Amino acid sequence: MKNLIILFISLIFISCSNNNKETVAAPADDLYKEIQTGGVKVIPIETPKGKFNVWTKRIGNNPKIKLLLLNGGPGASHEYFECFENFLLPENVELIYYDQLGCGLSDNPKDTTMWDLARFVEEVEQVRKALNLNKDNFYLLGHSWGGILAMQYALKYQDNLKGLIISNMMMSCPAYGKYAQEVLAPQFDPKVLDTIRQIEARKDFQNPKYMELLMPNFYAKHICRLPLDQWPEPLNRGLSKMNQSLYVTMQGPSEFGIGGNLINWDVTKELPKIKTPTLTIGGKHDTMDPEHMKWVSTQVQNGRSITCPNGSHMSMYDDQKNYFPGLIQFIKDVNEGKKVN
């Protein structure tokens, strides 16, 4: 009996020793093949004005599902996408943050001739190549202005894409302008709208009164439908870094429609060319017409739409219960080779 007890204790000791060895085992050797940077990769891009660096960061690791995020503004940063981590990382979706040239942590040439849609498309293509994204793993999500960029990229380079997501952006700037004037503006108190119109007519956009009126009457109703003092920190942080030169050059100074060099952008007649599985996301209270977003999904060859009933322009914050399950299901379906329409 004594010998059995000694044998039992010895087996436990050996087992514990083996477990300890497994616990302290060194990580895979390939982790040490190059300097680790927490997923950050600074990518040199070629432009008509020389070479500049743009900032990217990978979070997660899935060879089959890599989601590159194109921020809005134009001129904001990747930071307001941070809420995606809570929903997509548990679903094994690899996220790739990317600050476009002139945005966030990327270089800022401070040259308005660089704020050009065609040049941004070529920038995205250079980023794709540098990150080894391809038709077997490359999902592209563009939000707001990023939606314009994503669609324009797809029209030229869709053979590189596995899935396309257009979030909260109409495919016609003239139609967006019409919606702003005919649907959004009349929702204002007439006196408030009249004061805003007077400020815009004088081009007095630096007048503090302009934003004082827009924040409660427009932003809190159509940008993010949360109390202004409860706007999420990543959203405030991302918008606070807006590159005004980039924003005004492309969007224009007014919040009602587009008045910059995107004023005539319209690809509605080109949508049937898109064969890449495509998801459009709109919000009932968005600055963009949610019915237009639904319509876009019917014009591409393989499309699906989500309308967030409680959402506005930042539906990823004010209607997460509808935004993220729909986005996740779309990515899963595409990954499994299912039709999405």
Buried (B, 14 or more C-beta within 10 A) or exposed (E): EEEEEEEEEEEEEEEEEEEEEEEEEEEEEEEEEEEEEEBEBBBEBEBEEEEBEBBBBBBBEBEEBBBBBBBBBBBBBBBBBBBBBEBBBEBBBBBBBBBBBBBBBBBBBEEBEBBBBEBBBBBBBBBBEBBEBBEEBBBBBBBBBBBBBBBBBBBEBBEBBBBBBBBBBBBBBBBBBBBBEEEBBEEBEEEBBEBBBEBBEEEEBEBEEBBEBBEEBBBBBBBBBBEEEEBBEBBBBBBEBBBEBBBBBBBBBBBBBBBBBBBEBBBBEBBEBBEBBBBBBBBBBBBBBBEBBBBBBEBBEBBBBBBBEBBBBBBBBBBBEBBBEBBBBBBBBBBEEEEBE
